[in-house]
Amino acid sequence: VGAAFTGARAMCGTSGGGFALMTEAFGLAGVAESAVVVMVSQRPGPATGLPTWTEQADLRMVVHAAQGEFPRVVLAPGDHTQCFEFAWRAFDLADALQTPVVLMLDNYLSENRASIPPFDTAGVTVDRGDIVVEGDVGEDYLRYRVTDSGVSTRAVPGVRGALQVANSYDHDEYGFANEEPAMRDAQEEKRMRKLDLARKLVPSPLVEGPDDAAVGLIVWGSTVMPARQALAWLDAEGVPTRMLQVTTLEPFPADVVTEFNEDTPRTLVVEGNFTGQLESLVREHCLLEIDDSLRRYDGRPPAPEEILLRANEVAARA
């Protein structure tokens, strides 16, 4: 976290259990408005659980981790190519928003082997956001200046006038601890405005399959890989099926998920946990009930065969 205070890019990786121990520092990055990227690779819990197997049961923890409320971005790549793309985009997002960004993987994706085309590096960018790296910021530099976008100018050490304070306390625009109600409101509202900007910058959900499908799969993370195989089999069987991959879990793309659900006769959420954590986010943000679900929580990823079977059952009721 400390490296990000000065404008340096910082990243750490952890399992879900490790992330639970990091939440204090995660909250520090939130209040200090630091550009931090964390990679979480999920495996089954509780505690040590199944340490070498896979699951998708840490979503709620990551979306809500740390004391209080602050904006964060949670990205969930589904395959190896998306891992590459979302990783560099995560750093750009962290710098542009000056807030933590989490890459949500799982053990299956982290250890999966596959032959893929070479990564496309032509579109890779390095966007440091609103930052001053040389010169002079004047005599009244406010690291936490209240702005319409929620993002304040950063300045690295060595820039003249760039005195700043970064700590775990809520603060005034200079960074000094401040507990006055009006200042707390101003800083909290400033931070949370970053979510409006984030919605314009994060990866959009991905849709595969025909528009006139009778069944729609809603997936996230590595579940997209077996779901793609199931889609191919369903197409060969004459069962038109489409799939929505939710690539950004926070801020949640409620409008796209709602439209997909309304345009599809029956929907099926496929995920690797007991409680249906993605399904609960759909219910929370879209005020929608999902028709059907397929949940696996034995440490193994959902198999294409079981997705095929459940989709056929759903199609029969459409």
Salt bridges, closest charged atoms under 4 A:
GLU33 OE1 - LYS190 NZ 2.99
GLU33 OE1 - LYS194 NZ 2.77
ASP79 OD2 - ARG228 NH1 2.91
GLU85 OE2 - ARG89 NH1 3.11
ASP92 OD1 - ARG9 NH2 2.87
ASP95 OD2 - ARG9 NE 2.68
ASP95 OD2 - ARG128 NE 2.92
ASP95 OD1 - ARG154 NH2 2.92
ASP136 OD2 - ARG160 NE 3.78
ASP170 OD2 - ARG184 NH1 2.60
ASP170 OD2 - ARG191 NH2 2.95
GLU188 OE1 - ARG184 NH1 3.98
GLU188 OE1 - ARG191 NH2 2.79
ASP196 OD1 - ARG199 NH1 3.24
GLU208 OE2 - ARG228 NE 3.11
ASP211 OD1 - ARG242 NH2 3.68
GLU279 OE2 - ARG283 NH2 3.44
GLU279 OE1 - ARG295 NH2 2.86
GLU284 OE1 - ARG60 NH1 2.92
GLU284 OE2 - HIS285 NE2 3.73
GLU289 OE2 - ARG283 NE 3.17
ASP292 OD2 - ARG266 NH2 3.21
ASP292 OD1 - ARG317 NH2 2.30
ASP298 OD1 - ARG296 NE 2.90
GLU306 OE2 - ARG296 NH1 2.75
GLU313 OE1 - ARG310 NE 3.38
